[in-house]
């Protein structure tokens, strides 16, 4: 069987009158400022059912709408819990999108993502946010026969509760180091957030132009590195922040501040701090929100690694000297129990197993 390659010439469309007219018409249509074609869904006879939301027809992707509804519903459910209101007195000043992002370990609430590690991490974040970590005062209340004292095993000065863990004198130097590391990353986070903001505005402008709309070209936002004085003004509403920032005692701006550095270590993002940082950075609120989200997220993650875990190690070592085993802690206790008073709330929980108990929580 013989085979071969045959090369033939095909006449192009150039200089063909009909094709030239089509090109001209397409160019005129693309460059015209005509209003884009709009579809009135109510006039469609082949569509029998329409999705409505708050009395209007849903024009966007239904999946995106359901994701938004799921996120809002979960956030509202969190805000309405009594335990949240007890643990966070100034609940109306919380930026919940960022705060719950730490609880869910940066996983969107509508994905229902979970595994053993993720569940373990969420347990720790939730207990830290609610002030329910298994500190020695709570363990003494649950098992008074095993815990003769609830004095902190790191500083050996004060009783250990969920508030003391983050304010313990033995953790002061670590808190200062974590704070300074986070402050050193603000410019990097600011540049990334600004670039993302400018890119998003450029995409919105291009989409509007492609649809034939006349909109002004967006002016790029520039990130200006804040001075040290700017930073001090930005977090001046947080109690103890000036002292941690300078590494030495310093007066707070407010006599009774709503928030303390320990609240940031727990993962709470205050709205008041976001407002002040936005003014200091001289940027849109969305950029300041992104930077603050990363800042508080870094503090929260490092506090778990460098403050809570060493605290657990010290407590485990003390429990071993007292002969307190995991079996002892899981055995049923039938004697009288004490109430746990910490952070203006009364907690009464049932003990579960594990050392400390477990590295991250109950």
Buried (B, 14 or more C-beta within 10 A) or exposed (E): EEEEEEEEEEEEEEEEEEEEEEEEEEEEEEEEEEEEEEEEEEEEEEEEEEEEEEEEEBEEEEEEBEBEEBBEEBBEEBBEEEBBEBBBEBBEBBBBEBBBBBBBBEBEBBEEEEEEEEEBBBBBBBBBBBBBBBBBBBBBBBBBEBBEBBBBBBBEEBBBBBBBBBBBEBBBEBBBBBBEEBBEEBBEBBBBBBBEBBEEBEEEBEEEEEEEEEEEEBEEBEBEEBEEEBBBBBBBBBBBBBBBBEEEEBEBBEEEBBBBBBBBBBBBBBBBBBBBBBEBBBBBEEBBBBBBBBBBBBBBBBBBEBBBBBBBBBBBEBBEEEEBEBEBBEBEBEEEBEEBEBBEBEBEBEBEEBBBBBBBBB
